[in-house]
């Protein structure tokens, strides 16, 4: 069955960077785009960007351009999302979601930014 | 940018009664490929979102048939024919036409 398994919770200080991973299984990795979406505490969903695992091309939401980098490792069927210049406003649960329709979601990774 | 506006933001519903959520886009969601990439997601408390409906009206695998989607262009609706206790949560519309935007979410609870 399709699964997206994300890395564990992270705590960072302001100004630092964080990298979250999303390991895919149960399907052909290269055939579905992966989105990254975040959700601040008590808030709604916010799209961050998308990566094509096949060629590695990316599209980022304007809000995060210059601060976010999405990459993939086809040998391990894993995509990564790195966010730099963290502030307290980046405290959120970060999700990966497969395909244009967001049909399968990872379990979420809580990133806490605190001094 | 595409802005997605959901109404209502809060929906108290009696068990067994229907519920309806509207989603309006600031621009047409018809993609150049002819598809309309409008989805509905459900997020139960403490859970990641779950896909219910894709491309306006297609139920995703395993989704009960009490959930249905309709609409076209800029106006879309999610309907639950008879609300059950497990339907409690927040519902989001999501457009994936250019590129992705979510509605604010509608919190459904049982009266």
Interface residues (C-beta under 8 A of the other chain):
Chain A: X35 X37 X44 X45 X46 X47 X50 X59 X61 X95 X97 X100 X101 X102 X103 X104 X105 X106 X107 X108
Chain B: X37 X39 X41 X48 X49 X50 X51 X54 X55 X60 X90 X92 X94 X96 X99 X100 X101 X102 X103 X104 X105
